[in-house]
Amino acid sequence: MCCDLFFAAQNVSNAAWAFGSLGVQHPAMFDALASAAKAAKLEGYNSQNITDLAWGFANAGHQVRPEGTRVLQTLSQPLVN
């Protein structure tokens, strides 16, 4: 139960945004956030969550692996259709 709450869409995107705002460069943490987003399979993600997630990664200078890029594409696809 606690893990479900921690990995809720808004919590994951807020964490990425916060660490990105601080310029934290911690690849393992950002990889874990990407994995949490992937595991959610779109559940609960809205345009703001996706934007904050992507911005946090970019602002921290985190190099998103190809798998992470696919996650962001998958999350955003329903919003552009």
N, C-alpha and C positions, 0 to 999 in steps of 0.2 A: 504494500500500500504506500509506504513512504517513497519508494522508488518511482512509483507511478506519478506521484505529485511532483517529485524533483524533475522528472523528465517530461513534464507537461510542456507543450509547445511554447507558451509564454515564458516559462522558466528557462528553457534552453536558449531561446532567442535573447532574453534579457541577460543571461550570463555571457553570451557571445558579444553582445553590445557593450556590456560593462567592461569586460576584459579588453575589447577592442578600443574603447574610449581611453583606457589607461595605457594602451600600447603594449600590453603584456604579450610577450613572445614565448609561448609555451606550446609547441607543436602537439605534444601528447594530449593536452587538455582540449585543444581545438579539434583534434581527431576524435576525442571522446564525445564532444558536442555534435560533431557531424554524424557519428554513429548513433547517437540518441535521436537526432532528427530523422535519420534513415529508418530507425526502428519504429518511429511513430507512424510511418506510412501515410502521411498527409493528415492524420487525425489531429484536429485542433489547430492546424496552422492556417493563419490568414495572411493577407498581404503585408501587414505590419510585422508579423513574426518573421516572415521570410526576408523582408528588407533588413530588419535588425540583425538577423543571423548572417546574411551576406555582408553587410556593412562591417560587422564586428570582425569577421574573418579578414576582410580587405584592410581595415584600418590597423589591425595588428600586424599586417604584413605576412599573414599566414598563407603559405602556398597550398591552395586546395588541390588535393589529388584528383585525378580524373573521376574517381568514384564520388568524391564530394561534389564535384561539378554536376554530375548526373543527379545527385540528391537534390541540389538546388533547382535544377531544371524540372525534375519530377514534381517538387513541391510547388513550383510556380506555374506549371502548365495549366491547371484548371483556372487560374486567374486570368490568363491571356486568351482563353477560348471563349 
